[in-house]
Amino acid sequence: MSLHSDCFCLFIFIIIDNVFTLSEVITLDWLQLHVRQVQEQYGPIMGRFTILKAPGQTKQFKHIYSIYEGKEKVATMVGRPHSGILKPDSGLMKIENRFLYTDTVKELVTNLLEDLQLAFKNISRLDIACDFNQFMNNLSPERFIHRFAFGDYVKLMKTKFNIHGMHRRTNTFEYIRFGSNTSTLCYYLYNKSIEMREKTNKPYITENWRNKGLDLEREIWRLEFSIHSNPRGLVYGDTGEVVPFSKLDVLDYYQDVYRGLFHRYFDFRKEDGQAKKERMKKIPLLELEKPSANIMRLVPKLDSNRMDKIFMKMLIGTNAEMREINFEVSNKIAELIKYYSDSRELETYLRNKFPDYYEKFYVTPDGEINSTNKNYKPVPHESKNN
């Protein structure tokens, strides 16, 4: 073989290698804490931070605070609940998005809790995202959604889903969501480049992509998991170590959290007519190593029926009676009500029939504190076929 042929083959190999090289970037995208010991009033200076009371209220809380370090806003906090069911010193703190893309977010949270003299209870919402250009084997995310929508791919585990797209001469798909509005876990695959262009441009995200080696000349997609309702945490199978969501240490392990969620919930197979989906060929998607950790108490919800609602109503009645007799027993029954609601599709029933209990168990300031719309519907554009 001639020198020119050798060079040509090497050149082709480099091109092919670049086409199939995959880069993924796992980051935090939402961090919301449940805190206690929220004060009735704050002075303007609290240690390293300036805290300013914002005008207005939210549906669940009387006070809204904006928190600054120097001239930069670092967090928003709501406190002093309207409902008597919640403890009067309860509050929620949401960290500003840009600080979630730094290596110092845990230090920031620790400093906020210390200087504002707050007691950390748990993480009430945690969103973790992975950004990438394409799936393995040169599979574009749009093509993946298309094949799932038309039945070529099937998903392990039953779940609700929604797809957004655009029809012109052909159909284009830019968003798919798994899970309902009240699910403990929701996850989304969507075109992040379009969201950044048409909705909110965040230069720090673009810089993070550039630093991590993503191709900014191509569309960048995001697969994001949103965890609500305080799952118990991570448990490592090899050591038995438990990292609970009631401790901030889980922020050191969020990439393991993501990989555990990905391998458990984003498992798709090639439809080949077999009776059991588990036996179908698995679709390779992202090169994420499977961790030895599993998420505790993130289980698919069972469908509720009439007997479940009757049982829930009896539990709530018993809880109300026990409040006057034994407060500790009443609290245990409340925990059972929450568990039963979480394990079945009963949140809507609670919201309609027992709104006080729904507020107690599922209160969040989403949509009221600088909320990101996770029901994002992308602006139509001419899609590139990959």
LINRA-V220364 format. One record per backbone hydrogen bond with DSSP energy under -1.0 kcal/mol. NH is the residue of the N-H (numbers start at 1). CO is the residue of the C=O. If there is no record, write none. Layout:
BEGIN
NH;CO  NH;CO
END
This chain:
BEGIN
6;2  7;3  8;4  9;5  10;6  11;7  12;8  13;9  14;10  15;11  16;12  17;13  18;14  19;15  20;16  25;131  27;129  29;127  30;127  32;125  33;93  34;122  35;91  36;119  38;89  46;49  49;46  50;68  51;44  52;66  54;64  58;61  62;80  63;79  65;77  66;52  67;75  68;50  69;72  72;69  74;67  75;67  76;94  77;65  78;92  79;63  80;90  82;60  90;87  91;35  92;78  93;33  94;76  95;31  96;74  99;96  100;97  102;99  108;104  109;105  110;106  111;107  112;108  113;109  114;110  115;111  116;112  118;113  119;36  121;34  122;34  123;245  124;32  125;32  126;227  127;30  128;225  129;27  130;223  131;25  132;221  135;139  136;285  139;136  144;140  145;141  146;142  147;143  148;144  149;145  150;146  151;148  152;147  153;147  154;269  156;267  162;177  164;175  166;172  168;170  172;166  174;164  175;164  176;189  177;162  178;187  179;160  183;180  186;226  187;178  188;224  189;176  190;222  191;174  192;190  193;220  195;191  196;192  197;193  198;194  199;195  200;195  205;202  206;202  207;203  208;204  209;205  210;206  211;207  212;208  213;210  214;209  218;215  221;132  222;190  223;130  224;188  225;128  226;186  227;126  228;184  234;243  235;294  236;241  237;292  240;236  243;234  245;232  247;244  250;247  251;248  252;249  253;250  257;253  258;254  259;255  260;256  261;257  262;258  263;259  264;260  265;261  266;262  269;154  270;281  271;152  279;276  280;277  283;268  288;286  294;235  296;233  302;343  309;305  310;306  311;307  312;308  313;309  314;310  315;311  316;312  317;313  318;314  319;315  320;316  321;317  322;318  323;319  326;322  330;326  331;327  332;328  333;329  334;330  335;331  336;332  337;333  338;334  339;335  340;336  341;337  342;338  343;339  345;302  346;344  350;346  351;347  352;348  353;349  354;350  358;354  359;355  360;356  361;357  362;358  368;365  369;365
END
